[in-house]
Amino acid sequence: MTKALLFDLDGTLLVSDPLHYAVFAEIFAEHGKELTPEIYENRIHGHHNLEMFPKLFPGCDAQALSDEKERRFRERLGDGAAPMPGAVALLDQADREGWRLAVVTNAPRENGEHMLRAIGLSDRFELLIIGDECARAKPDPEPYLAAMRQLGAEPHHCLAFEDSQSGMRAAARSGAYAIGVRSGLSHDRLCEAGAQATIADYTDATLPTLLDRLRGEHIP
């Protein structure tokens, strides 16, 4: 019986929102606009670039803006960054338990690979599923379902970790047990989108009980 942990990347395996916010603030300023925390949380966080940029900057080349934004993000991240607290210990535990591991992200592949290298986790995951390489990206559940199909895991034998409402909707709709990581949103905001539980990070005292769902033949 295959059991798996499925992770979003931005804000879930590393704290990346401050870097994204700084890049968006630069781009807003270059277009004579001001970025606010409210705009970032409600119109940017967890949204797909090519859906978001036409609304934020009407008349601009959305693909060019997206490419430039992601280039600046990679530059700010650099080659070395800390993973989310407790992430390495959780991956070590997954290896001991025989749980499969995958990353499921809407980030471009170049960004996803760069982030995993930067936090030193490139070799820890069997799969890196990219939303734009699937039939539909998050908030559609298809990226999570694609990971499950490739791992040979049933939804009720998977835990999915997400930090945005869009990603949480995808995880919850996939049938996985959806766990919110409160790196950017509150418990209530994550639960609105389908989280069945939330944690501060992977050192959270409630995480061992959540992981117990993957032990045993039958998961309630």
Stockholm file with secondary structure:
# STOCKHOLM 1.0

chainA/1-220         MTKALLFDLDGTLLVSDPLHYAVFAEIFAEHGKELTPEIYENRIHGHHNLEMFPKLFPGCDAQALSDEKERRFRERLGDGAAPMPGAVALLDQADREGWRLAVVTNAPRENGEHMLRAIGLSDRFELLIIGDECARAKPDPEPYLAAMRQLGAEPHHCLAFEDSQSGMRAAARSGAYAIGVRSGLSHDRLCEAGAQATIADYTDATLPTLLDRLRGEHIP
#=GR chainA/1-220 SS CCCEEEECCBTTTBCCHHHHHHHHHHHHHHTTCCCCHHHIIIIITTCCHHHHHHHHSTTSCHHHHHHHHHHHHHHHHCSCCCCCTTHHHHHHHHHHHTCEEEEEESSCHHHHHHHHHHTTCGGGCSEEEEGGGSSSCTTSSHHHHHHHHHHTCCGGGEEEEECSHHHHHHHHHTTSEEEEETTSSCHHHHHHTTCSEEESSTTCTTHHHHHGGGSSSCCC
#=GC SS_cons         CCCEEEECCBTTTBCCHHHHHHHHHHHHHHTTCCCCHHHIIIIITTCCHHHHHHHHSTTSCHHHHHHHHHHHHHHHHCSCCCCCTTHHHHHHHHHHHTCEEEEEESSCHHHHHHHHHHTTCGGGCSEEEEGGGSSSCTTSSHHHHHHHHHHTCCGGGEEEEECSHHHHHHHHHTTSEEEEETTSSCHHHHHHTTCSEEESSTTCTTHHHHHGGGSSSCCC
//
